[in-house]
Amino acid sequence: MEENRFWAYKVIQFLHDPPGKPFLFFPGSGGHRALARELWDIIFKEKPRFFSYADWIASGADRPVIKGLGTIYFHKNPLITHPLTKSHIKLTLPSEGKRVTLEEIDELKELQKSSLERLIEHIEGVEGNKTAFFNLWRLFRKELIKDDPDIPWRFIPADSRCPDHSIWEHNRLTSALAFITQGLVKKNGQPRDINDPDYPWLFSFSLRSPQSFLKEARKSQDLWTGSMLISDLAFAGMVPIIEHYGPDVVIYPDLLANPRADIWLCYGKEDTISTEFKSQLKGAYSRASVIPHTFVAILPRGGEGHLKSIEDIGNEVLKAIGKRWGKYVSLAKNWMESKISLTKAKLWHDTWKAFQDTPPVEPIWIAVPWIPCERQGNYYFPGRTLPCQETERPPEGDFEIIKRRFFKLGFWVPEEVWARYEYSRSVFARTKEEYYLNSGFNYSLLHYKLKAQHMLRKLYSALPETHKQNKENLDLSRKTKGMTEKCTLCKSRPVIADYKEEPGDHAESIRAKLKEFWSNTDLDPAGEGKERLCPVCATKRFLVKNIINSSDEELKHLWLPDTEEKFLADKNLRGYTLREYRARMKSHFLVGFPARTCSGH
């Protein structure tokens, strides 16, 4: 699959269910499929082929796919529910009467078309398919809300019969699966080869031991900067995936309207969001980053055309994180070099180099293939009620399907959990023949398997001989003949130093040299040199000091939101107590305080 066609498929899938779909079951409205075709025609002169497989899989993962339940008219009963509660909420619709009229639905259709036309106004040619998708994903809902804020666009359900998830969630998953051009099960009932380029896999990523990294803190600035670093490194790992496959493939965290993702859109590559819309996102965020240390994405197996292999994507993720960490280490190192006078710089550079390429929180990923629901002849095989009765056994074909499903999913859950899943599966499957579309039955089990295998991978990675950082520490210790003292904060990594080893040096003389080096008042305001840091802890301590004066606008917006810059510029606040800060800053305190702690005021 070539690149432009890939992005065209994503646009097609994102619009296959228009945002106002639940209203379009109104008799005489023309239906949602007709509106979808009109929306496609606005973007494409020659519309690419629409494959239903992505929609079927996404629907089966989102909700029970059961036909024959009739139609629940959303314009009469605008209800939404939640899968974990029995209650519901009735939305308020901007209709003059008790029900939405056909004329109002026609106006709703025109509003969706005009909003779409505005989003793609400056996009020309097939090369703009990627930009068109990014505009749709990030701004379509925003434009609809701006055009008619009285309509509850955020909460419109994907299916009025099962209104427990929004149309945006369904379309996001459908567009994420746009690379699928054939079913996951062959016509003969056998599952496809999981190594086909367009076969979906779940990709799990995390940073190992974030708690240990955060625990290595003495000041609030250490804790805050460490938390920001973990969040930003995790997002750096997402960037190669987002650039190549789109932000919708990240299942969680949801990147739509995420402040960190918006910063990336503002300062990222030109082929993401249109330049004329970037100004709408700048300044719209108040906090820089809300990204956890882990994420899950749905990716193609790849290996052909635009679809890169998962192994290549995984390697790009690791390289991106290493590059981002190296950038932050360089910023901290450069700031320190501007404040001190280096004499014998070899030890200084060797110590920094040992920690510049490898982040202290090790990135780990793993991937598993999506497991489809295979069609069986029968789904219920009861045991004996009386001793004289025979036990009903599945026929050979069904037995092979059950065995195959158990070996793929059953090993990873307790027996009683597997039994409940299988019984629920059999009850549901006997209601309607569309059971095989309900991939949600396998999704939760597959996710459990994914996380279990990821945990095993993390445990293996924790072994000393597998961790690159431990080897570099050992190499550095050999270079300095074991004379380098450990960091007083983390107590595990060597201290940054600049001294020449003299004959007869011992532990006390080395410590005296280190204390003299760290007595610099820019490094230690008390001038005592009691705190002596390694490159990692020094990065957490001094990073923001350099960013404050940096010319990199993206970094300044990420680490120093507008309210923080104003706060830091207010010299009248210096010397205030914490209580006085709270009284003066009020609502801005939570935003302004972290950067102020890192500024040394």
Helices and strands as residue ranges (DSSP letters): H 3-14, G 21-25, H 32-43, H 53-62, E 79-81, E 88-90, H 102-119, G 126-128, H 129-147, G 153-155, H 167-176, E 200-207, H 210-215, H 220-245, G 247-249, E 250-252, H 259-267, H 275-281, E 294-300, H 310-339, H 345-356, E 363-369, H 396-409, G 410-412, H 415-429, G 433-437, H 440-461, G 464-466, H 468-479, H 507-518, H 535-548, H 553-559, H 562-569, G 571-573, H 578-585, G 586-588, H 589-599
